Amino acid sequence: MNRNKFVLLITLCAFALCAFVVVCTKEPTVGGYAKVPVADSDVIKAAEFAINAQSETIQQPGDQQPSKLRLLKILRAEQQVVAGTNYRLTLSVKEIGNLQRTAEAIVWWQAWRPNPYELTSWTWK
């Protein structure tokens, strides 16, 4: 009888441990964003595109000055697989006049398009 209780206790402990591991594993939600390394070459390309696209947006017509924004560092990067890939990037940016700010950019990438990148969102933090 004691042996049966011991086997039952071990089985319950093993089950509890497995359940704990499943619950605590932080797998990305299907269709959601997942972290990617900030040094990933595709992330860097998306960040550079975001900086250039936002610089063009804030540039005045006829302004011959170089880009008004400069990428200092990619602070965080996530990707979401859609019809292509969305990159959600948190960027440290230097504006003309040496003002350092943080921005969140979302860049949509589709390899098969003639211009594969599109800046879909830019928010100053």
Secondary structure, DSSP 8 states (H G I E B T S, - for coil): -HHHHHHHHHHHHHHHHHHHHHHH-----TTS-EE--TT-HHHHHHHHHHHHHHHHHHS-TT--S--SEEEEEEEEEEEEESSSEEEEEEEEEEETTTEEEEEEEEEEE-TTSSS-EEEEEEEE-
